[in-house]
Amino acid sequence: MKAFTEPLKELGEFESIRESLKKKKGMTEVQGCIDAQKAHFIYGCGEDFPFRVIVTYSELRAREIYDNYRCFDRDVLLFPARDLIFYSADIHSSLIVQQRIRVLEKILSGKGGTIITTMGSCMDHLIPLGEFQKNIRTIRQDSTLNLEELKKELVALGYERMGQVEGEGQFAIRGGILDVFPLTEETPVRVELWGDEVDSIRSFDVESQRSIENLEELVIYPATEVPADPERIEDGLKRMEADVKTAEKAMEKQGNREGAHRLGTLFAETKEKLTEFQGQESLGLDGMIDYFYKETVCFSQYLDPEKTLFVLDEPNRVQQEGEAIEAEFQESMMQRLEKGYLLPGQMKLLSGTATALSRLTENHTLGLSTLDPARGHFRVVNQYSMSVRSVNPYNNSFELLVKDLARWKKDGYRVILLSGSRTRAGRLAADLTENGVTAFYSEDMDRVPEPGEIMTACGNIHRGFEYPLIKFAVMTESDIF
């Protein structure tokens, strides 16, 4: 992707920013950025770090950054936030669990990549990564399996037993055949046994049940972020019971007998479900994590601080979002606790904004803001400013586009025009050339345009942007049509 990154090296502050990020621990702040350009700038700055974690202020903005960043690097994942207030509800999206587990797989692989998340994800409590890793199961061609034991293990890992596997997070056992659909795989996998020895491991199609390919091994990641075997559940229930008894006494002392009774009923129901059915994911053990794991961490602690660049998109807005989440959580949970609709330990599910931001900015952190300098819980070690502009929309006026491109070409600008398909990109280059503005199409994104050249390529970002000081612009079809 040198076509996008090489021009940045001509920007006076760019190398200084990269050096600051590598050498200094704290936040290097860059002002003057615009939303459309941030993904491009992060991609350029992040080359020195195997992992990049982009933290923004809303799920909608996270999706926008995800879409833009994929234009420069396809190895990017979303880490969506859980709604801690309503996460224990009967219905919640399994897609959220799947996306989060795939991020954990990426981190444990150590191969690097980019993760986009929100402030909310950096505040909730998680089990230590080592504890999660202990629950990963690997089945190889030479493995021996006890299906009865494996069935209990899969249930403890959050998988649901079905008659036939139809979706992620399910497994089925028929005779000497195990079908399982790990959250980290695109297709389910069938393990056939000869006695207790593995005879074959094959991926297969859900609809036709036909085999796709033979596999050497199957790695089964938990289908929940809080795996718990019967022993851990038993220990957690003991802590929960002691906590509930203390809370019941306090409520009765305050005259809140109704709340005390309701809390006791809630604990009895929770205990019955956990001991009889052990369906952790459906019960939302994520919302009771501190009972089952004495030690918890936050998401930023999952990553090696020396190999990770943390990026805050609009640091002030990120902090405001954290404070809003914290205030809403405390108010809602306190009311539910007083009425007995909540276990006391569930009040501890959230880290404070100051703590989360401190962990995010204590090592190598890049803060990108449009106008306002960062204020609050940030340790800023260097500040820079840059000049970036949005590309004006052309509203289907091809003539106006040709006029502006001719002017840019004359002024020595390097311009990259992005289209949603290779065919349209090639056609756009031909149409521009026919209208007197020489342009070329390229599939080689390491081909760096020379000053005065206009290149079309396949790619997609939400909006275009321009660096006037280095005479470099990137445009997209949405700017033109």
MARZA-708671 format. One record per residue (C-alpha): x, y, z; residue number from 1; residue in three letters. Coordinates in nm, 2 decimals. Each point is the difference from the previous one (the first is absolute). Layout:
N
PT    east   north      up  num  residuo
PT       X       Y       Z  NUM      ALA
...
***
This chain:
481
PT    east   north      up  num  residuo
PT    0.00    0.00    0.00    1      MET
PT    0.29    0.23   -0.07    2      LYS
PT   -0.22    0.21   -0.23    3      ALA
PT   -0.17    0.13    0.32    4      PHE
PT    0.28    0.01    0.24    5      THR
PT    0.30    0.13   -0.19    6      GLU
PT   -0.14    0.35   -0.05    7      PRO
PT   -0.05    0.03    0.37    8      LEU
PT    0.38   -0.02    0.05    9      LYS
PT    0.03    0.34   -0.17   10      GLU
PT   -0.22    0.15    0.28   11      LEU
PT    0.24    0.18    0.23   12      GLY
PT   -0.16   -0.12    0.33   13      GLU
PT   -0.05   -0.36   -0.11   14      PHE
PT    0.34   -0.15    0.08   15      GLU
PT    0.01    0.20    0.33   16      SER
PT   -0.34   -0.15    0.10   17      ILE
PT    0.11   -0.35   -0.08   18      ARG
PT    0.32    0.05    0.21   19      GLU
PT   -0.20    0.14    0.28   20      SER
PT   -0.23   -0.30    0.00   21      LEU
PT    0.28   -0.25    0.00   22      LYS
PT    0.22    0.16    0.27   23      LYS
PT   -0.23    0.19    0.24   24      LYS
PT   -0.26   -0.16    0.23   25      LYS
PT   -0.31    0.21    0.02   26      GLY
PT   -0.23    0.16   -0.26   27      MET
PT    0.13    0.17   -0.31   28      THR
PT   -0.28    0.23   -0.10   29      GLU
PT   -0.06    0.12   -0.36   30      VAL
PT   -0.25    0.28   -0.06   31      GLN
PT   -0.15    0.11   -0.33   32      GLY
PT   -0.12   -0.35   -0.11   33      CYS
PT   -0.33   -0.07   -0.17   34      ILE
PT   -0.22   -0.31    0.04   35      ASP
PT    0.05   -0.11   -0.37   36      ALA
PT    0.38    0.01    0.02   37      GLN
PT    0.06   -0.16    0.34   38      LYS
PT    0.00   -0.36   -0.12   39      ALA
PT    0.26    0.09   -0.26   40      HIS
PT    0.22    0.18    0.25   41      PHE
PT   -0.02   -0.28    0.26   42      ILE
PT    0.10   -0.26   -0.27   43      TYR
PT    0.30    0.21   -0.08   44      GLY
PT    0.11    0.05    0.37   45      CYS
PT   -0.07   -0.36    0.11   46      GLY
PT    0.26   -0.17   -0.22   47      GLU
PT    0.24   -0.02    0.29   48      ASP
PT   -0.24   -0.20    0.22   49      PHE
PT   -0.13   -0.36   -0.06   50      PRO
PT   -0.33    0.09    0.17   51      PHE
PT   -0.21    0.32   -0.04   52      ARG
PT   -0.30    0.06    0.23   53      VAL
PT   -0.23    0.29   -0.10   54      ILE
PT   -0.23    0.12    0.27   55      VAL
PT   -0.29    0.23   -0.09   56      THR
PT   -0.31    0.14    0.16   57      TYR
PT   -0.29   -0.19   -0.16   58      SER
PT   -0.08   -0.33   -0.17   59      GLU
PT   -0.12    0.20   -0.31   60      LEU
PT    0.34    0.18   -0.02   61      ARG
PT    0.18   -0.33    0.05   62      ALA
PT   -0.18   -0.15   -0.30   63      ARG
PT    0.09    0.30   -0.21   64      GLU
PT    0.37   -0.03    0.09   65      ILE
PT   -0.01   -0.37   -0.06   66      TYR
PT   -0.14    0.05   -0.35   67      ASP
PT    0.26    0.27   -0.08   68      ASN
PT    0.29   -0.19    0.14   69      TYR
PT   -0.07   -0.31   -0.20   70      ARG
PT    0.09    0.20   -0.31   71      CYS
PT    0.36    0.00    0.12   72      PHE
PT    0.02   -0.32    0.19   73      ASP
PT   -0.25   -0.29    0.00   74      ARG
PT    0.14   -0.15    0.32   75      ASP
PT   -0.23    0.20    0.23   76      VAL
PT   -0.26   -0.12    0.25   77      LEU
PT   -0.27    0.17    0.21   78      LEU
PT   -0.02   -0.06    0.37   79      PHE
PT   -0.35    0.11    0.09   80      PRO
PT   -0.10    0.11    0.35   81      ALA
PT   -0.24   -0.20    0.21   82      ARG
PT   -0.30    0.17    0.15   83      ASP
PT    0.08   -0.07    0.37   84      LEU
PT   -0.33    0.13    0.12   85      ILE
PT   -0.21   -0.23   -0.21   86      PHE
PT    0.25   -0.27   -0.09   87      TYR
PT   -0.17   -0.26    0.22   88      SER
PT   -0.33    0.03   -0.19   89      ALA
PT   -0.13   -0.31   -0.16   90      ASP
PT    0.07    0.12   -0.35   91      ILE
PT    0.33    0.15   -0.12   92      HIS
PT    0.19   -0.02   -0.33   93      SER
PT    0.23   -0.30   -0.03   94      SER
PT    0.18    0.21   -0.26   95      LEU
PT    0.14    0.22    0.27   96      ILE
PT    0.15   -0.31    0.18   97      VAL
PT    0.13   -0.14   -0.33   98      GLN
PT    0.17    0.33   -0.09   99      GLN
PT    0.16    0.03    0.34  100      ARG
PT    0.13   -0.36    0.01  101      ILE
PT    0.15    0.05   -0.35  102      ARG
PT    0.20    0.30    0.14  103      VAL
PT    0.12   -0.22    0.29  104      LEU
PT    0.11   -0.26   -0.26  105      GLU
PT    0.19    0.28   -0.19  106      LYS
PT    0.18    0.12    0.31  107      ILE
PT    0.10   -0.35    0.11  108      LEU
PT    0.13   -0.08   -0.34  109      SER
PT    0.26    0.28    0.04  110      GLY
PT    0.00    0.06   -0.37  111      LYS
PT   -0.11    0.36    0.03  112      GLY
PT   -0.29    0.20   -0.15  113      GLY
PT   -0.23    0.29    0.06  114      THR
PT   -0.28    0.00    0.25  115      ILE
PT   -0.27    0.27    0.01  116      ILE
PT   -0.21    0.04    0.31  117      THR
PT   -0.17    0.26    0.22  118      THR
PT    0.05    0.14    0.35  119      MET
PT   -0.26   -0.23    0.14  120      GLY
PT    0.20   -0.31   -0.09  121      SER
PT    0.30    0.14    0.18  122      CYS
PT   -0.19    0.04    0.33  123      MET
PT   -0.17   -0.33    0.06  124      ASP
PT    0.17   -0.28    0.20  125      HIS
PT    0.15   -0.30   -0.18  126      LEU
PT    0.16   -0.32    0.12  127      ILE
PT    0.38   -0.01   -0.04  128      PRO
PT    0.11   -0.11   -0.35  129      LEU
PT    0.20   -0.29    0.15  130      GLY
PT   -0.32   -0.13    0.16  131      GLU
PT   -0.19    0.02   -0.33  132      PHE
PT    0.29   -0.17   -0.18  133      GLN
PT   -0.02   -0.30    0.24  134      LYS
PT   -0.34   -0.07   -0.13  135      ASN
PT    0.10   -0.04   -0.37  136      ILE
PT   -0.03   -0.36   -0.11  137      ARG
PT    0.20   -0.15   -0.29  138      THR
PT   -0.09   -0.33   -0.17  139      ILE
PT    0.26   -0.15   -0.23  140      ARG
PT    0.00   -0.30   -0.23  141      GLN
PT    0.19   -0.21    0.26  142      ASP
PT   -0.23    0.11    0.30  143      SER
PT   -0.20   -0.24    0.21  144      THR
PT   -0.34    0.13    0.12  145      LEU
PT   -0.25   -0.08    0.27  146      ASN
PT   -0.32    0.13   -0.15  147      LEU
PT   -0.18    0.01    0.33  148      GLU
PT    0.27    0.21    0.16  149      GLU
PT    0.03    0.22   -0.32  150      LEU
PT   -0.38    0.06    0.02  151      LYS
PT    0.04    0.14    0.35  152      LYS
PT    0.30    0.21   -0.11  153      GLU
PT   -0.19    0.15   -0.29  154      LEU
PT   -0.29    0.09    0.22  155      VAL
PT    0.24    0.17    0.24  156      ALA
PT    0.15    0.19   -0.29  157      LEU
PT   -0.34    0.15   -0.08  158      GLY
PT   -0.10   -0.23   -0.29  159      TYR
PT   -0.36   -0.11   -0.04  160      GLU
PT   -0.08   -0.37   -0.08  161      ARG
PT   -0.23   -0.05   -0.29  162      MET
PT   -0.14   -0.29   -0.20  163      GLY
PT    0.17    0.15   -0.30  164      GLN
PT    0.25    0.29   -0.03  165      VAL
PT   -0.16    0.30   -0.17  166      GLU
PT    0.20    0.30    0.12  167      GLY
PT    0.30    0.12    0.19  168      GLU
PT    0.04   -0.10    0.36  169      GLY
PT   -0.18   -0.33   -0.04  170      GLN
PT    0.11   -0.37    0.01  171      PHE
PT   -0.16   -0.34   -0.06  172      ALA
PT    0.11   -0.35    0.08  173      ILE
PT   -0.14   -0.30   -0.19  174      ARG
PT    0.16   -0.34    0.07  175      GLY
PT    0.38    0.05   -0.06  176      GLY
PT   -0.04    0.33   -0.19  177      ILE
PT    0.04    0.35    0.15  178      LEU
PT   -0.12    0.30   -0.19  179      ASP
PT    0.10    0.34    0.14  180      VAL
PT   -0.02    0.36   -0.13  181      PHE
PT    0.27    0.21    0.17  182      PRO
PT   -0.06    0.37    0.01  183      LEU
PT    0.34    0.06   -0.17  184      THR
PT   -0.07   -0.22   -0.31  185      GLU
PT   -0.20    0.08   -0.31  186      GLU
PT   -0.14   -0.35   -0.02  187      THR
PT   -0.08   -0.28    0.25  188      PRO
PT    0.24   -0.29    0.04  189      VAL
PT   -0.07   -0.38    0.02  190      ARG
PT    0.22   -0.23    0.21  191      VAL
PT   -0.04   -0.37   -0.06  192      GLU
PT    0.13   -0.25    0.25  193      LEU
PT    0.11   -0.36   -0.03  194      TRP
PT   -0.06   -0.12    0.35  195      GLY
PT    0.15    0.28    0.20  196      ASP
PT    0.26    0.10   -0.26  197      GLU
PT   -0.05    0.29   -0.25  198      VAL
PT   -0.04   -0.15   -0.34  199      ASP
PT   -0.07    0.32   -0.20  200      SER
PT   -0.05    0.37    0.04  201      ILE
PT   -0.19    0.18   -0.28  202      ARG
PT   -0.18    0.33   -0.05  203      SER
PT   -0.35   -0.03   -0.15  204      PHE
PT   -0.28    0.20   -0.14  205      ASP
PT   -0.30    0.06    0.24  206      VAL
PT   -0.27   -0.03   -0.27  207      GLU
PT    0.12   -0.29   -0.21  208      SER
PT    0.20   -0.17    0.28  209      GLN
PT    0.27   -0.08   -0.26  210      ARG
PT    0.37    0.01    0.09  211      SER
PT    0.21    0.30   -0.12  212      ILE
PT    0.36   -0.08    0.10  213      GLU
PT    0.20   -0.23    0.22  214      ASN
PT    0.17    0.17    0.30  215      LEU
PT    0.31   -0.09    0.20  216      GLU
PT   -0.15    0.14    0.32  217      GLU
PT   -0.30    0.18    0.15  218      LEU
PT    0.05    0.29    0.25  219      VAL
PT   -0.31    0.06    0.20  220      ILE
PT   -0.02    0.34    0.17  221      TYR
PT   -0.25    0.06    0.27  222      PRO
PT   -0.35    0.12   -0.11  223      ALA
PT   -0.01    0.24    0.30  224      THR
PT    0.25    0.24    0.15  225      GLU
PT   -0.06   -0.14    0.35  226      VAL
PT    0.04   -0.38   -0.03  227      PRO
PT   -0.07   -0.18    0.33  228      ALA
PT    0.02   -0.36    0.09  229      ASP
PT   -0.21   -0.15    0.28  230      PRO
PT    0.27    0.06    0.27  231      GLU
PT    0.03    0.37   -0.10  232      ARG
PT   -0.38    0.03    0.01  233      ILE
PT   -0.02   -0.15    0.34  234      GLU
PT    0.27    0.23    0.14  235      ASP
PT   -0.17    0.30   -0.17  236      GLY
PT   -0.33   -0.09    0.15  237      LEU
PT    0.15   -0.01    0.35  238      LYS
PT    0.13    0.35   -0.04  239      ARG
PT   -0.33    0.11   -0.15  240      MET
PT   -0.20   -0.15    0.29  241      GLU
PT    0.22    0.18    0.27  242      ALA
PT   -0.03    0.32   -0.19  243      ASP
PT   -0.38   -0.03   -0.03  244      VAL
PT   -0.04   -0.08    0.37  245      LYS
PT    0.19    0.31    0.10  246      THR
PT   -0.21    0.21   -0.24  247      ALA
PT   -0.33   -0.16    0.13  248      GLU
PT    0.09    0.09    0.36  249      LYS
PT    0.08    0.36   -0.10  250      ALA
PT   -0.33    0.03   -0.19  251      MET
PT   -0.21   -0.14    0.29  252      GLU
PT    0.18    0.23    0.24  253      LYS
PT   -0.11    0.29   -0.22  254      GLN
PT   -0.36   -0.13   -0.01  255      GLY
PT    0.03   -0.11   -0.36  256      ASN
PT   -0.14   -0.34    0.05  257      ARG
PT   -0.15   -0.02   -0.35  258      GLU
PT    0.34    0.06   -0.16  259      GLY
PT    0.16   -0.25    0.23  260      ALA
PT   -0.26   -0.27   -0.09  261      HIS
PT    0.04    0.07   -0.37  262      ARG
PT    0.38   -0.02    0.02  263      LEU
PT   -0.02   -0.33    0.18  264      GLY
PT   -0.24   -0.13   -0.27  265      THR
PT    0.24    0.12   -0.27  266      LEU
PT    0.29   -0.18    0.16  267      PHE
PT   -0.20   -0.32    0.03  268      ALA
PT   -0.10    0.00   -0.36  269      GLU
PT    0.35    0.08   -0.12  270      THR
PT    0.14   -0.28    0.21  271      LYS
PT   -0.26   -0.25   -0.13  272      GLU
PT    0.07    0.08   -0.36  273      LYS
PT    0.38   -0.01    0.04  274      LEU
PT    0.01   -0.33    0.19  275      THR
PT   -0.26   -0.18   -0.20  276      GLU
PT    0.05    0.13   -0.35  277      PHE
PT    0.34    0.17    0.00  278      GLN
PT   -0.09    0.19   -0.31  279      GLY
PT    0.24    0.29    0.06  280      GLN
PT   -0.04    0.20   -0.31  281      GLU
PT   -0.38    0.01    0.01  282      SER
PT    0.02    0.10    0.37  283      LEU
PT    0.24    0.28   -0.07  284      GLY
PT    0.29   -0.09    0.23  285      LEU
PT    0.17    0.30   -0.16  286      ASP
PT   -0.22    0.20    0.22  287      GLY
PT    0.12   -0.18    0.32  288      MET
PT    0.36   -0.04   -0.09  289      ILE
PT    0.14    0.12    0.34  290      ASP
PT   -0.16   -0.29    0.18  291      TYR
PT    0.16   -0.26   -0.21  292      PHE
PT    0.34    0.16   -0.06  293      TYR
PT    0.18    0.17    0.29  294      LYS
PT    0.23    0.19   -0.23  295      GLU
PT   -0.13    0.20   -0.30  296      THR
PT    0.17    0.23   -0.25  297      VAL
PT   -0.11    0.25   -0.26  298      CYS
PT    0.04   -0.04   -0.38  299      PHE
PT    0.32    0.21   -0.04  300      SER
PT    0.18   -0.24    0.24  301      GLN
PT   -0.06   -0.28   -0.26  302      TYR
PT    0.27    0.15   -0.22  303      LEU
PT    0.37    0.03    0.02  304      ASP
PT    0.07    0.37    0.08  305      PRO
PT    0.32    0.00   -0.20  306      GLU
PT   -0.15   -0.15   -0.31  307      LYS
PT   -0.33    0.20    0.00  308      THR
PT   -0.08    0.35   -0.12  309      LEU
PT   -0.32    0.13    0.17  310      PHE
PT   -0.18    0.27   -0.19  311      VAL
PT   -0.27    0.22    0.15  312      LEU
PT   -0.24    0.15   -0.26  313      ASP
PT   -0.09    0.34    0.15  314      GLU
PT    0.14   -0.05    0.35  315      PRO
PT   -0.24    0.25    0.16  316      ASN
PT   -0.31   -0.17   -0.15  317      ARG
PT    0.14   -0.34    0.11  318      VAL
PT    0.03    0.13    0.35  319      GLN
PT   -0.35    0.15    0.00  320      GLN
PT   -0.14   -0.33   -0.13  321      GLU
PT    0.17   -0.19    0.28  322      GLY
PT   -0.13    0.24    0.26  323      GLU
PT   -0.35   -0.03   -0.14  324      ALA
PT    0.02   -0.38    0.00  325      ILE
PT    0.12    0.00    0.36  326      GLU
PT   -0.27    0.24    0.12  327      ALA
PT   -0.28   -0.20   -0.17  328      GLU
PT    0.14   -0.33    0.13  329      PHE
PT    0.02    0.12    0.36  330      GLN
PT   -0.35    0.16    0.00  331      GLU
PT   -0.17   -0.29   -0.17  332      SER
PT    0.17   -0.28    0.20  333      MET
PT   -0.04    0.18    0.33  334      MET
PT   -0.38    0.02   -0.05  335      GLN
PT   -0.02   -0.36   -0.10  336      ARG
PT    0.22   -0.11    0.30  337      LEU
PT   -0.23    0.19    0.25  338      GLU
PT   -0.31   -0.18   -0.14  339      LYS
PT    0.17   -0.35    0.00  340      GLY
PT    0.02   -0.04   -0.37  341      TYR
PT    0.38   -0.02    0.00  342      LEU
PT    0.27   -0.20    0.18  343      LEU
PT    0.23    0.23    0.20  344      PRO
PT    0.32   -0.12   -0.19  345      GLY
PT   -0.15    0.12   -0.32  346      GLN
PT    0.07    0.36    0.11  347      MET
PT    0.37   -0.07   -0.06  348      LYS
PT   -0.02   -0.08   -0.37  349      LEU
PT    0.14    0.33   -0.12  350      LEU
PT    0.33    0.17    0.04  351      SER
PT    0.00    0.38    0.04  352      GLY
PT    0.07    0.23   -0.29  353      THR
PT    0.32    0.14    0.16  354      ALA
PT    0.13   -0.36    0.06  355      THR
PT   -0.08   -0.11   -0.36  356      ALA
PT    0.15    0.31   -0.16  357      LEU
PT    0.31   -0.03    0.22  358      SER
PT    0.06   -0.35   -0.13  359      ARG
PT   -0.06    0.10   -0.36  360      LEU
PT    0.25    0.29    0.01  361      THR
PT    0.28   -0.13    0.22  362      GLU
PT    0.20   -0.14   -0.29  363      ASN
PT    0.00    0.07   -0.37  364      HIS
PT   -0.31    0.20   -0.08  365      THR
PT   -0.11    0.23   -0.29  366      LEU
PT   -0.28    0.25    0.06  367      GLY
PT   -0.17    0.14   -0.31  368      LEU
PT   -0.22    0.31    0.03  369      SER
PT   -0.16    0.25   -0.23  370      THR
PT    0.01    0.31    0.21  371      LEU
PT    0.01   -0.02    0.37  372      ASP
PT    0.32   -0.11    0.19  373      PRO
PT   -0.04   -0.29    0.23  374      ALA
PT   -0.11    0.09    0.35  375      ARG
PT   -0.04   -0.23    0.30  376      GLY
PT    0.14   -0.34    0.07  377      HIS
PT    0.27    0.01   -0.26  378      PHE
PT    0.38    0.01    0.03  379      ARG
PT    0.10    0.19   -0.31  380      VAL
PT    0.37   -0.02   -0.09  381      VAL
PT    0.00    0.18   -0.33  382      ASN
PT   -0.24    0.21   -0.21  383      GLN
PT   -0.01    0.05   -0.37  384      TYR
PT   -0.24    0.17   -0.25  385      SER
PT   -0.06   -0.07   -0.36  386      MET
PT   -0.20    0.14   -0.29  387      SER
PT   -0.26   -0.23   -0.16  388      VAL
PT   -0.31    0.08   -0.20  389      ARG
PT   -0.31   -0.18   -0.11  390      SER
PT   -0.06   -0.05   -0.37  391      VAL
PT   -0.29    0.20   -0.13  392      ASN
PT   -0.29   -0.21   -0.13  393      PRO
PT   -0.07    0.02   -0.37  394      TYR
PT   -0.36   -0.11   -0.01  395      ASN
PT    0.02   -0.19   -0.33  396      ASN
PT    0.17    0.30   -0.17  397      SER
PT    0.27   -0.18   -0.20  398      PHE
PT    0.10    0.32   -0.17  399      GLU
PT    0.08    0.17    0.33  400      LEU
PT    0.20   -0.31    0.10  401      LEU
PT    0.20    0.02   -0.32  402      VAL
PT    0.07    0.37    0.05  403      LYS
PT    0.13   -0.05    0.36  404      ASP
PT    0.21   -0.30   -0.10  405      LEU
PT    0.15    0.20   -0.28  406      ALA
PT    0.09    0.28    0.24  407      ARG
PT    0.15   -0.25    0.25  408      TRP
PT    0.20   -0.17   -0.27  409      LYS
PT    0.14    0.33   -0.11  410      LYS
PT    0.09    0.09    0.36  411      ASP
PT    0.19   -0.33    0.04  412      GLY
PT   -0.25   -0.19    0.22  413      TYR
PT    0.01   -0.37    0.04  414      ARG
PT   -0.36   -0.12   -0.01  415      VAL
PT   -0.15   -0.35    0.07  416      ILE
PT   -0.36   -0.06   -0.11  417      LEU
PT   -0.17   -0.30    0.16  418      LEU
PT   -0.28   -0.20   -0.15  419      SER
PT   -0.20   -0.29    0.14  420      GLY
PT    0.11   -0.24   -0.27  421      SER
PT    0.29   -0.06   -0.23  422      ARG
PT   -0.22    0.04   -0.31  423      THR
PT   -0.13    0.34    0.11  424      ARG
PT    0.35    0.12    0.10  425      ALA
PT    0.13   -0.09   -0.35  426      GLY
PT   -0.30    0.17   -0.16  427      ARG
PT    0.05    0.31    0.21  428      LEU
PT    0.36    0.03   -0.12  429      ALA
PT   -0.10   -0.04   -0.36  430      ALA
PT   -0.28    0.26    0.03  431      ASP
PT    0.23    0.26    0.16  432      LEU
PT    0.26   -0.06   -0.27  433      THR
PT   -0.26    0.05   -0.27  434      GLU
PT   -0.09    0.33    0.16  435      ASN
PT    0.35    0.13   -0.02  436      GLY
PT    0.13   -0.10    0.35  437      VAL
PT    0.25   -0.28   -0.03  438      THR
PT   -0.06   -0.27    0.26  439      ALA
PT    0.10   -0.36    0.04  440      PHE
PT   -0.14   -0.30    0.18  441      TYR
PT    0.22   -0.22    0.22  442      SER
PT   -0.05   -0.31    0.21  443      GLU
PT    0.35    0.04    0.15  444      ASP
PT   -0.05    0.21    0.32  445      MET
PT    0.37    0.02    0.05  446      ASP
PT    0.02    0.21   -0.32  447      ARG
PT    0.05    0.35    0.14  448      VAL
PT   -0.15    0.27   -0.23  449      PRO
PT    0.24    0.26   -0.11  450      GLU
PT   -0.08    0.38    0.04  451      PRO
PT   -0.26    0.09   -0.26  452      GLY
PT   -0.12   -0.36   -0.04  453      GLU
PT   -0.36   -0.12    0.05  454      ILE
PT   -0.05   -0.36    0.09  455      MET
PT   -0.33   -0.20    0.03  456      THR
PT   -0.02   -0.31    0.21  457      ALA
PT   -0.25   -0.24    0.16  458      CYS
PT   -0.08    0.10    0.35  459      GLY
PT   -0.26    0.16    0.22  460      ASN
PT    0.00    0.27    0.27  461      ILE
PT   -0.29    0.21    0.11  462      HIS
PT    0.14    0.34   -0.10  463      ARG
PT    0.31    0.14   -0.17  464      GLY
PT    0.27    0.22    0.15  465      PHE
PT    0.28    0.23   -0.10  466      GLU
PT    0.35    0.08    0.15  467      TYR
PT    0.06    0.34   -0.16  468      PRO
PT    0.36    0.04    0.14  469      LEU
PT    0.12   -0.31   -0.18  470      ILE
PT   -0.24    0.03   -0.29  471      LYS
PT   -0.16   -0.35    0.05  472      PHE
PT   -0.37   -0.08   -0.03  473      ALA
PT   -0.21   -0.31    0.02  474      VAL
PT   -0.35    0.00   -0.14  475      MET
PT   -0.28   -0.25   -0.01  476      THR
PT   -0.31   -0.06   -0.21  477      GLU
PT   -0.23    0.14    0.27  478      SER
PT    0.17    0.34   -0.05  479      ASP
PT   -0.07   -0.01   -0.37  480      ILE
PT   -0.34   -0.16   -0.04  481      PHE
***
